[in-house]
Amino acid sequence: MTAGPVRDGAAMIAAMAPRLDPRPWRFVLVQPDTAPQLLGAAIGTFREEEGVSAIVPADVADELGIEGPDFARITLMVHSDLEGVGLTAAVASALADAGIACNMVAALHHDHAFVPADRAEEAHALLRRLARAAD
């Protein structure tokens, strides 16, 4: 039997077990002519007034001629409660203190930190240290 979501902030940080995805990702604007390819490959989408944004593998964006910065995804493996407080703030603050941009995406089971691809290893190591320090 698995435990339910973790709500306590310190417990979420200690158990976050950050996992670095080796694939680069890109945030893109979905256009009608690219919607089938982008939406089929997207790991996340969000509808804003300006249009639909999608997070897609960088190679898919490249194939469609969509430029932009590449990001690495670091998944926080703790099953965080959507009403838990402190995990996002701790992760974003630790990365900000190191001068690393961070775009957080929360899903039902895990939080995902998207950081500049060229700082992925550094960000991953920093988050592992943060988890060990909270343990």
DSSP file (Angstrom, degrees, kcal/mol; ACC not computed):
  #  RESIDUE AA STRUCTURE BP1 BP2  ACC     N-H-->O    O-->H-N    N-H-->O    O-->H-N    TCO  KAPPA ALPHA  PHI   PSI    X-CA   Y-CA   Z-CA
    1    1 A M              0   0    0      0, 0.0     2,-0.3     0, 0.0     0, 0.0   0.000 360.0 360.0 360.0 136.8    0.0    0.0    0.0
    2    2 A T        -     0   0    0      1,-0.1     2,-0.1     0, 0.0     0, 0.0  -0.711 360.0-115.9 -96.5 147.5    1.3    3.5   -0.9
    3    3 A A        -     0   0    0     -2,-0.3     3,-0.1     1,-0.1    -1,-0.1  -0.364  34.2-108.7 -73.0 158.7    1.1    6.4    1.4
    4    4 A G        -     0   0    0      1,-0.2    75,-0.2    -2,-0.1    -1,-0.1  -0.043  57.2 -51.5 -76.0-173.9   -1.0    9.4    0.4
    5    5 A P        -     0   0    0      0, 0.0     2,-0.5     0, 0.0    75,-0.2  -0.252  55.7-118.8 -61.8 147.4    0.4   12.8   -0.6
    6    6 A V  B     +a   80   0A   0     73,-3.2    75,-3.0     1,-0.1    78,-0.2  -0.766  33.5 173.1 -88.7 129.5    2.9   14.5    1.6
    7    7 A R        +     0   0    0     -2,-0.5    78,-0.9    73,-0.2    -1,-0.1   0.743  45.9  97.4-107.7 -32.7    1.6   17.8    2.9
    8    8 A D     >  -     0   0    0     76,-0.1     4,-2.5     1,-0.1     5,-0.2  -0.402  68.2-140.2 -65.8 130.0    4.2   18.9    5.5
    9    9 A G  H  > S+     0   0    0      1,-0.2     4,-2.2     2,-0.2     5,-0.2   0.919  99.4  45.5 -58.5 -50.2    6.7   21.4    3.9
   10   10 A A  H  > S+     0   0    0      1,-0.2     4,-2.4     2,-0.2    -1,-0.2   0.890 113.9  50.4 -63.5 -38.7    9.9   20.0    5.6
   11   11 A A  H  > S+     0   0    0      2,-0.2     4,-1.8     1,-0.2    -1,-0.2   0.885 109.1  51.4 -67.1 -38.2    8.8   16.4    4.8
   12   12 A M  H  < S+     0   0    0     -4,-2.5     4,-0.3     2,-0.2    -2,-0.2   0.923 111.9  46.8 -63.1 -43.4    8.2   17.3    1.2
   13   13 A I  H >< S+     0   0    0     -4,-2.2     3,-1.2     1,-0.2     4,-0.3   0.932 112.7  48.9 -64.7 -45.8   11.7   18.9    0.8
   14   14 A A  H 3< S+     0   0    0     -4,-2.4     3,-0.3   120,-0.3    -1,-0.2   0.837 119.0  39.3 -63.3 -32.9   13.4   16.0    2.6
   15   15 A A  T 3< S+     0   0    0     -4,-1.8    -1,-0.2     1,-0.2    -2,-0.2   0.280  81.0 108.4-100.1  10.7   11.6   13.4    0.4
   16   16 A M    <   -     0   0    0     -3,-1.2    61,-1.8    -4,-0.3    62,-0.7   0.774  51.7-170.4 -67.5 -25.0   11.8   15.3   -2.9
   17   17 A A        -     0   0    0     -3,-0.3    60,-0.7    -4,-0.3   111,-0.1   0.872  22.4-139.2  39.3  64.7   14.4   12.9   -4.5
   18   18 A P        -     0   0    0      0, 0.0     2,-0.5     0, 0.0    58,-0.2  -0.264  17.7-161.6 -60.7 134.6   14.9   15.2   -7.6
   19   19 A R  E     -B   75   0B   0     56,-2.8    56,-2.7    -3,-0.2     2,-0.5  -0.977   9.8-140.7-121.8 124.2   15.3   13.3  -10.8
   20   20 A L  E     -B   74   0B   0     -2,-0.5    54,-0.2    54,-0.2   101,-0.0  -0.727  10.4-142.9 -87.6 122.9   16.9   14.9  -13.9
   21   21 A D  E     -     0   0B   0     52,-2.7    52,-0.4    -2,-0.5    -1,-0.0  -0.715   7.3-145.2 -80.8 128.8   15.3   14.1  -17.2
   22   22 A P  E    S+     0   0B   0      0, 0.0    -1,-0.1     0, 0.0    -2,-0.0   0.684  73.0  90.4 -72.4 -15.6   18.0   13.8  -19.9
   23   23 A R  E    S-     0   0B   0     50,-0.1    50,-0.6     1,-0.0     2,-0.3  -0.589  76.6-127.6 -83.0 139.8   15.8   15.3  -22.6
   24   24 A P  E     -B   72   0B   0      0, 0.0    34,-2.5     0, 0.0    35,-0.4  -0.642  25.9-157.2 -81.8 146.3   15.7   19.0  -23.3
   25   25 A W  E     -BC  71  57B   0     46,-3.2    46,-3.1    -2,-0.3     2,-0.4  -0.847   5.1-156.4-122.4 156.2   12.3   20.7  -23.3
   26   26 A R  E     - C   0  56B   0     30,-2.8    30,-2.6    -2,-0.3     2,-0.5  -0.999  15.5-134.2-137.5 138.5   11.0   23.9  -24.9
   27   27 A F  E     + C   0  55B   0     42,-0.5     2,-0.3    -2,-0.4    28,-0.2  -0.804  39.5 173.1 -87.7 126.1    8.0   26.1  -24.0
   28   28 A V  E     - C   0  54B   0     26,-2.8    26,-2.5    -2,-0.5     2,-0.5  -0.910  36.5-116.7-135.4 159.0    6.2   27.0  -27.3
   29   29 A L  E     - C   0  53B   0     -2,-0.3     2,-0.5    24,-0.2    24,-0.2  -0.863  35.0-128.8 -94.2 127.1    3.1   28.7  -28.5
   30   30 A V        -     0   0    0     22,-3.1    22,-0.5    -2,-0.5     5,-0.0  -0.647  26.3-170.2 -80.5 125.5    0.7   26.3  -30.3
   31   31 A Q    >>  -     0   0    0     -2,-0.5     4,-1.3    20,-0.1     3,-1.2  -0.783  36.0-108.5-109.2 157.0   -0.4   27.5  -33.7
   32   32 A P  T 34 S+     0   0    0      0, 0.0     3,-0.3     0, 0.0    -1,-0.1   0.867 118.3  51.7 -54.1 -38.5   -3.1   25.9  -35.8
   33   33 A D  T 34 S+     0   0    0      1,-0.2     4,-0.2     2,-0.1    -3,-0.0   0.694 119.7  34.1 -75.3 -17.1   -0.6   24.5  -38.3
   34   34 A T  T <> S+     0   0    0     -3,-1.2     4,-2.7     2,-0.1     5,-0.3   0.415  88.3 101.9-113.1  -1.2    1.6   22.9  -35.6
   35   35 A A  H  X S+     0   0    0     -4,-1.3     4,-2.9    -3,-0.3     5,-0.4   0.887  78.6  51.6 -55.7 -46.8   -1.1   21.9  -33.1
   36   36 A P  H  > S+     0   0    0      0, 0.0     4,-1.4     0, 0.0    -1,-0.2   0.928 116.3  39.9 -59.6 -44.0   -1.3   18.2  -34.0
   37   37 A Q  H  > S+     0   0    0      2,-0.2     4,-1.1    -3,-0.2    -2,-0.2   0.929 120.7  43.3 -70.4 -44.1    2.5   17.6  -33.7
   38   38 A L  H >X S+     0   0    0     -4,-2.7     4,-1.5     1,-0.2     3,-0.5   0.940 115.8  45.4 -69.3 -47.3    2.9   19.8  -30.6
   39   39 A L  H 3< S+     0   0    0     -4,-2.9    -1,-0.2    -5,-0.3    -2,-0.2   0.827 111.1  54.8 -68.4 -29.7   -0.1   18.7  -28.7
   40   40 A G  H 3< S+     0   0    0     -4,-1.4    -1,-0.2    -5,-0.4    -2,-0.2   0.779 117.6  35.4 -70.4 -26.2    0.7   15.1  -29.4
   41   41 A A  H << S+     0   0    0     -4,-1.1    -2,-0.2    -3,-0.5    -1,-0.2   0.551  92.3 116.2-102.3 -10.9    4.2   15.5  -28.0
   42   42 A A     <  -     0   0    0     -4,-1.5    14,-0.2     1,-0.1     3,-0.1  -0.281  44.7-167.3 -67.9 141.0    3.4   17.9  -25.1
   43   43 A I  S    S+     0   0    0     12,-2.5     2,-0.3     1,-0.3    -1,-0.1   0.487  81.2  10.7 -97.3  -8.0    3.9   16.9  -21.5
   44   44 A G  E     -D   55   0B   0     11,-0.8    11,-2.5     2,-0.0    -1,-0.3  -0.949  62.4-172.4-165.5 147.2    1.9   20.0  -20.4
   45   45 A T  E     -D   54   0B   0     -2,-0.3     2,-0.3     9,-0.2     9,-0.2  -0.957   1.9-169.6-137.9 157.8   -0.3   22.7  -21.8
   46   46 A F  E     -D   53   0B   0      7,-2.2     7,-2.9    -2,-0.3     2,-0.6  -0.955  16.8-139.4-150.5 131.3   -1.8   25.8  -20.5
   47   47 A R  E     +D   52   0B   0     -2,-0.3     2,-0.2     5,-0.2     5,-0.2  -0.810  29.1 170.2 -94.5 123.7   -4.4   28.1  -22.1
   48   48 A E  E >   -D   51   0B   0      3,-2.9     3,-1.2    -2,-0.6    -2,-0.0  -0.733  51.3 -97.0-120.2 171.9   -3.8   31.8  -21.6
   49   49 A E  T 3  S+     0   0    0      1,-0.3     3,-0.1    -2,-0.2    -1,-0.0   0.853 125.2  52.9 -57.3 -34.0   -5.5   34.8  -23.2
   50   50 A E  T 3  S-     0   0    0      1,-0.3     2,-0.3    -3,-0.0    -1,-0.3   0.623 125.0 -82.3 -80.1 -12.9   -2.7   35.0  -25.7
   51   51 A G  E <   - D   0  48B   0     -3,-1.2    -3,-2.9     2,-0.0     2,-0.5  -0.911  62.0 -39.9 142.4-169.8   -3.1   31.3  -26.8
   52   52 A V  E     - D   0  47B   0    -22,-0.5   -22,-3.1    -2,-0.3     2,-0.3  -0.827  47.0-159.0 -97.8 124.7   -2.1   27.8  -25.8
   53   53 A S  E     -CD  29  46B   0     -7,-2.9    -7,-2.2    -2,-0.5     2,-0.3  -0.776  11.2-170.7 -96.6 146.4    1.4   27.2  -24.5
   54   54 A A  E     -CD  28  45B   0    -26,-2.5   -26,-2.8    -2,-0.3     2,-0.6  -0.980  22.6-138.5-136.4 150.3    2.9   23.7  -24.6
   55   55 A I  E     +CD  27  44B   0    -11,-2.5   -12,-2.5    -2,-0.3   -11,-0.8  -0.951  39.6 166.8-106.9 115.5    6.0   22.1  -23.1
   56   56 A V  E     -C   26   0B   0    -30,-2.6   -30,-2.8    -2,-0.6   -14,-0.1  -0.865  44.6 -83.0-129.6 158.3    7.4   19.8  -25.8
   57   57 A P  E >>  -C   25   0B   0      0, 0.0     4,-1.7     0, 0.0     3,-0.8  -0.378  41.5-125.4 -57.6 139.3   10.7   18.0  -26.5
   58   58 A A  H 3> S+     0   0    0    -34,-2.5     4,-2.7     1,-0.3     5,-0.2   0.835 108.8  59.2 -59.0 -34.1   13.2   20.4  -28.0
   59   59 A D  H 3> S+     0   0    0    -35,-0.4     4,-2.2     2,-0.2    -1,-0.3   0.846 103.7  51.4 -67.6 -30.9   13.7   18.1  -31.0
   60   60 A V  H <> S+     0   0    0     -3,-0.8     4,-1.3     2,-0.2    -1,-0.2   0.928 111.1  47.6 -67.5 -44.5   10.0   18.3  -31.9
   61   61 A A  H  <>S+     0   0    0     -4,-1.7     5,-2.9     1,-0.2     3,-0.4   0.918 111.1  52.0 -61.2 -42.8   10.2   22.1  -31.7
   62   62 A D  H ><5S+     0   0    0     -4,-2.7     3,-1.7     1,-0.2    -1,-0.2   0.921 105.5  54.3 -59.0 -44.7   13.3   22.0  -33.9
   63   63 A E  H 3<5S+     0   0    0     -4,-2.2    -1,-0.2     1,-0.3    -2,-0.2   0.809 111.6  45.8 -59.5 -29.7   11.6   19.8  -36.5
   64   64 A L  T 3<5S-     0   0    0     -4,-1.3    -1,-0.3    -3,-0.4    -2,-0.2   0.376 117.3-113.0 -95.4   3.4    8.9   22.4  -36.7
   65   65 A G  T < 5 +     0   0    0     -3,-1.7     2,-0.8    -4,-0.3    -3,-0.2   0.754  65.8 147.8  73.5  24.7   11.3   25.4  -36.9
   66   66 A I      < -     0   0    0     -5,-2.9    -1,-0.2    -6,-0.2    -2,-0.1  -0.837  30.2-161.2 -98.1 111.7   10.3   26.7  -33.5
   67   67 A E        +     0   0    0     -2,-0.8   -41,-0.0    -3,-0.1    -5,-0.0  -0.419  29.0 116.9 -87.4 164.4   13.2   28.4  -31.8
   68   68 A G        -     0   0    0     -2,-0.1     2,-0.1   -40,-0.1   -40,-0.1  -0.818  63.9 -57.4 156.8 168.5   13.6   29.2  -28.1
   69   69 A P        -     0   0    0      0, 0.0   -42,-0.5     0, 0.0     2,-0.3  -0.405  50.9-126.6 -71.2 148.2   15.6   28.4  -25.1
   70   70 A D        -     0   0    0    -44,-0.1    47,-2.3    -2,-0.1     2,-0.3  -0.734  23.4-162.0 -95.7 145.1   15.9   24.8  -24.0
   71   71 A F  E     -BE  25 116B   0    -46,-3.1   -46,-3.2    -2,-0.3     2,-0.4  -0.918  13.4-135.2-125.5 150.3   15.1   23.7  -20.4
   72   72 A A  E     -BE  24 115B   0     43,-3.3    43,-2.3    -2,-0.3     2,-0.6  -0.830  21.3-134.9 -99.5 144.0   15.9   20.7  -18.4
   73   73 A R  E     - E   0 114B   0    -50,-0.6   -52,-2.7   -52,-0.4     2,-0.6  -0.884  16.3-170.5-102.4 125.4   13.1   19.1  -16.3
   74   74 A I  E     -BE  20 113B   0     39,-2.8    39,-2.9    -2,-0.6     2,-0.5  -0.960  13.3-153.4-112.6 112.7   13.9   18.1  -12.8
   75   75 A T  E     -BE  19 112B   0    -56,-2.7   -56,-2.8    -2,-0.6     2,-0.9  -0.742   9.2-141.0 -89.4 129.6   11.0   16.0  -11.3
   76   76 A L  E     - E   0 111B   0     35,-3.0    35,-0.8    -2,-0.5     4,-0.3  -0.818  14.8-156.6 -89.2 109.3   10.6   16.1   -7.6
   77   77 A M        +     0   0    0    -61,-1.8   -60,-0.2    -2,-0.9   -61,-0.1   0.575  57.5 107.4 -73.9 -10.8    9.7   12.5   -6.9
   78   78 A V  S    S-     0   0    0    -62,-0.7     2,-1.7   -66,-0.2    33,-0.3  -0.438  79.8-120.3 -63.6 139.1    7.8   13.1   -3.6
   79   79 A H        -     0   0    0    -75,-0.2   -73,-3.2    31,-0.1     2,-0.2  -0.657  42.8-162.3 -80.6  89.7    4.1   12.7   -4.0
   80   80 A S  B     -a    6   0A   0     -2,-1.7     2,-0.3    29,-1.1   -73,-0.2  -0.515  17.3-118.9 -82.2 140.7    3.4   16.3   -2.9
   81   81 A D    >   -     0   0    0    -75,-3.0     3,-2.0    -2,-0.2    -1,-0.1  -0.584  17.0-132.3 -74.4 135.0    0.0   17.4   -1.8
   82   82 A L  T 3  S+     0   0    0     -2,-0.3    -1,-0.1     1,-0.3   -75,-0.1   0.718 110.3  47.8 -62.8 -19.2   -1.5   20.1   -4.0
   83   83 A E  T 3  S+     0   0    0      2,-0.1    -1,-0.3     0, 0.0   -76,-0.1   0.322  86.5 119.1-102.1   6.2   -2.3   22.0   -0.7
   84   84 A G    <   -     0   0    0     -3,-2.0     2,-0.4   -78,-0.2   -76,-0.1  -0.392  55.2-141.4 -69.3 150.8    1.1   21.5    0.8
   85   85 A V        +     0   0    0    -78,-0.9   -76,-0.2     1,-0.1   -73,-0.1  -0.955  66.7  25.0-120.6 131.1    3.1   24.6    1.6
   86   86 A G  S  > S+     0   0    0     -2,-0.4     4,-2.5   -77,-0.1     5,-0.2   0.008  84.3  93.3 119.8 -27.9    6.8   25.2    1.2
   87   87 A L  H  > S+     0   0    0      2,-0.2     4,-2.5     1,-0.2     5,-0.2   0.966  92.3  42.6 -65.2 -52.8    8.2   22.9   -1.5
   88   88 A T  H  > S+     0   0    0      1,-0.2     4,-2.8     2,-0.2     5,-0.3   0.914 116.3  49.5 -59.6 -43.9    7.8   25.3   -4.4
   89   89 A A  H  > S+     0   0    0      1,-0.2     4,-2.5     2,-0.2     5,-0.2   0.911 111.9  47.9 -62.8 -43.3    9.2   28.2   -2.4
   90   90 A A  H  X S+     0   0    0     -4,-2.5     4,-2.4     2,-0.2    -2,-0.2   0.925 115.8  43.8 -64.4 -45.0   12.2   26.2   -1.1
   91   91 A V  H  X S+     0   0    0     -4,-2.5     4,-2.3    -5,-0.2     5,-0.2   0.954 116.8  45.0 -66.0 -50.6   13.1   24.9   -4.6
   92   92 A A  H  X S+     0   0    0     -4,-2.8     4,-2.6    -5,-0.2    -2,-0.2   0.890 115.0  49.0 -62.7 -39.7   12.6   28.2   -6.3
   93   93 A S  H  X S+     0   0    0     -4,-2.5     4,-2.7    -5,-0.3    -1,-0.2   0.922 110.5  49.6 -66.6 -44.1   14.5   30.1   -3.6
   94   94 A A  H  X S+     0   0    0     -4,-2.4     4,-0.9    -5,-0.2    -2,-0.2   0.917 115.4  43.9 -61.8 -42.8   17.4   27.8   -3.6
   95   95 A L  H ><>S+     0   0    0     -4,-2.3     5,-2.9    -5,-0.2     3,-0.5   0.904 112.8  51.6 -69.3 -40.6   17.7   28.0   -7.4
   96   96 A A  H ><5S+     0   0    0     -4,-2.6     3,-1.8     1,-0.2    -2,-0.2   0.898 104.5  57.0 -62.2 -40.5   17.3   31.8   -7.4
   97   97 A D  H 3<5S+     0   0    0     -4,-2.7    -1,-0.2     1,-0.3    -2,-0.2   0.795 108.7  47.6 -60.9 -27.2   20.0   32.1   -4.8
   98   98 A A  T <<5S-     0   0    0     -4,-0.9    -1,-0.3    -3,-0.5    -2,-0.2   0.382 121.0-110.5 -92.2   2.5   22.3   30.3   -7.2
   99   99 A G  T < 5S+     0   0    0     -3,-1.8     2,-0.6     1,-0.2    -3,-0.2   0.784  72.2 140.4  74.8  27.0   21.2   32.6  -10.1
  100  100 A I      < -     0   0    0     -5,-2.9    -1,-0.2    -8,-0.1    -2,-0.2  -0.914  50.6-130.3-108.8 121.1   19.3   29.7  -11.8
  101  101 A A        -     0   0    0     -2,-0.6     2,-0.4    -3,-0.1    -5,-0.0  -0.342  26.7-165.8 -63.6 148.2   16.0   30.5  -13.4
  102  102 A C        -     0   0    0     13,-0.1     2,-0.6     2,-0.0    13,-0.2  -0.978  18.4-169.0-145.1 126.5   13.2   28.1  -12.5
  103  103 A N  E     -F  114   0B   0     11,-2.3    11,-2.5    -2,-0.4     2,-0.3  -0.960  21.5-154.1-113.6 111.1    9.8   27.5  -14.0
  104  104 A M  E     -F  113   0B   0     -2,-0.6     2,-0.4     9,-0.2     9,-0.2  -0.678  12.4-173.9 -91.1 137.6    7.7   25.3  -11.7
  105  105 A V  E     -F  112   0B   0      7,-2.6     7,-2.7    -2,-0.3     2,-0.4  -0.992   9.3-156.7-129.2 122.8    4.9   23.1  -12.9
  106  106 A A  E     +F  111   0B   0     -2,-0.4     5,-0.2     5,-0.2     2,-0.2  -0.845  14.3 177.0-100.3 134.7    2.7   21.3  -10.5
  107  107 A A        -     0   0    0      3,-2.5    -2,-0.0    -2,-0.4     5,-0.0  -0.632  48.6 -84.2-121.1-174.9    0.8   18.1  -11.5
  108  108 A L  S    S+     0   0    0     -2,-0.2   -26,-0.2     1,-0.2     3,-0.1   0.868 122.4  17.1 -62.7 -39.3   -1.3   15.8   -9.5
  109  109 A H  S    S+     0   0    0      1,-0.2   -29,-1.1   -30,-0.1     2,-0.3   0.780 126.5  22.9-104.4 -33.0    1.5   13.6   -8.1
  110  110 A H        -     0   0    0    -31,-0.2    -3,-2.5     2,-0.0     2,-0.3  -0.907  60.9-128.5-138.0 159.4    4.7   15.6   -8.6
  111  111 A D  E     -EF  76 106B   0    -35,-0.8   -35,-3.0   -33,-0.3     2,-0.4  -0.829  24.4-154.1-102.7 149.4    6.2   19.0   -9.0
  112  112 A H  E     -EF  75 105B   0     -7,-2.7    -7,-2.6    -2,-0.3     2,-0.6  -0.991   3.8-155.6-129.8 128.5    8.6   19.7  -11.9
  113  113 A A  E     -EF  74 104B   0    -39,-2.9   -39,-2.8    -2,-0.4     2,-0.6  -0.915   7.0-159.0-104.1 122.0   11.3   22.4  -12.0
  114  114 A F  E     +EF  73 103B   0    -11,-2.5   -11,-2.3    -2,-0.6   -41,-0.2  -0.908  19.9 173.7-101.9 119.8   12.3   23.5  -15.5
  115  115 A V  E     -E   72   0B   0    -43,-2.3   -43,-3.3    -2,-0.6   -13,-0.1  -0.842  45.4 -74.4-122.9 157.1   15.7   25.1  -15.5
  116  116 A P  E >   -E   71   0B   0      0, 0.0     3,-2.4     0, 0.0   -45,-0.3  -0.282  45.2-127.5 -52.4 132.6   18.0   26.4  -18.3
  117  117 A A  G >  S+     0   0    0    -47,-2.3     3,-1.4     1,-0.3     4,-0.3   0.820 106.6  59.2 -55.7 -35.1   19.4   23.3  -19.9
  118  118 A D  G 3  S+     0   0    0    -48,-0.3    -1,-0.3     1,-0.3     4,-0.1   0.555 110.1  43.5 -75.0  -4.5   23.0   24.5  -19.6
  119  119 A R  G <> S+     0   0    0     -3,-2.4     4,-2.7     2,-0.1    -1,-0.3   0.184  81.4 110.9-118.1  13.8   22.6   24.7  -15.8
  120  120 A A  H <> S+     0   0    0     -3,-1.4     4,-2.7     1,-0.2     5,-0.2   0.915  77.5  45.1 -59.3 -50.5   20.8   21.3  -15.4
  121  121 A E  H  > S+     0   0    0     -4,-0.3     4,-2.4     1,-0.2    -1,-0.2   0.911 114.8  49.2 -62.9 -42.6   23.5   19.4  -13.6
  122  122 A E  H  > S+     0   0    0      2,-0.2     4,-2.2     1,-0.2    -1,-0.2   0.923 113.4  46.3 -61.6 -45.8   24.2   22.3  -11.2
  123  123 A A  H  X S+     0   0    0     -4,-2.7     4,-2.3     2,-0.2    -2,-0.2   0.901 111.9  51.5 -65.1 -41.1   20.5   22.7  -10.4
  124  124 A H  H  X S+     0   0    0     -4,-2.7     4,-2.1    -5,-0.2    -2,-0.2   0.926 111.2  47.1 -62.2 -45.7   20.1   19.0   -9.9
  125  125 A A  H  X S+     0   0    0     -4,-2.4     4,-2.2     1,-0.2    -1,-0.2   0.901 110.8  52.8 -63.1 -40.9   23.0   18.8   -7.5
  126  126 A L  H  X S+     0   0    0     -4,-2.2     4,-2.2     1,-0.2    -1,-0.2   0.910 109.9  47.5 -62.0 -42.7   21.8   21.8   -5.6
  127  127 A L  H  X S+     0   0    0     -4,-2.3     4,-2.1     2,-0.2    -1,-0.2   0.852 109.1  53.5 -70.5 -33.7   18.3   20.3   -5.1
  128  128 A R  H  X S+     0   0    0     -4,-2.1     4,-2.2     2,-0.2    -1,-0.2   0.916 110.4  48.0 -63.8 -41.3   19.8   17.0   -4.0
  129  129 A R  H  X S+     0   0    0     -4,-2.2     4,-2.4     1,-0.2    -2,-0.2   0.901 109.3  53.6 -64.4 -40.4   21.8   18.9   -1.3
  130  130 A L  H  X S+     0   0    0     -4,-2.2     4,-1.3     1,-0.2    -1,-0.2   0.909 109.7  47.7 -60.8 -42.4   18.7   20.8   -0.3
  131  131 A A  H  X S+     0   0    0     -4,-2.1     4,-0.9     1,-0.2     3,-0.3   0.917 111.7  49.5 -65.6 -43.5   16.9   17.5    0.2
  132  132 A R  H >< S+     0   0    0     -4,-2.2     3,-0.6     1,-0.2    -2,-0.2   0.893 109.1  52.8 -62.5 -39.0   19.7   16.0    2.3
  133  133 A A  H 3< S+     0   0    0     -4,-2.4    -1,-0.2     1,-0.2    -2,-0.2   0.795 109.7  49.0 -67.4 -28.1   19.9   19.1    4.4
  134  134 A A  H 3<        0   0    0     -4,-1.3  -120,-0.3    -3,-0.3    -1,-0.2   0.623 360.0 360.0 -85.7 -13.1   16.2   18.9    5.2
  135  135 A D    <<        0   0    0     -4,-0.9    -1,-0.2    -3,-0.6    -2,-0.1   0.466 360.0 360.0 -72.8 360.0   16.4   15.2    6.1
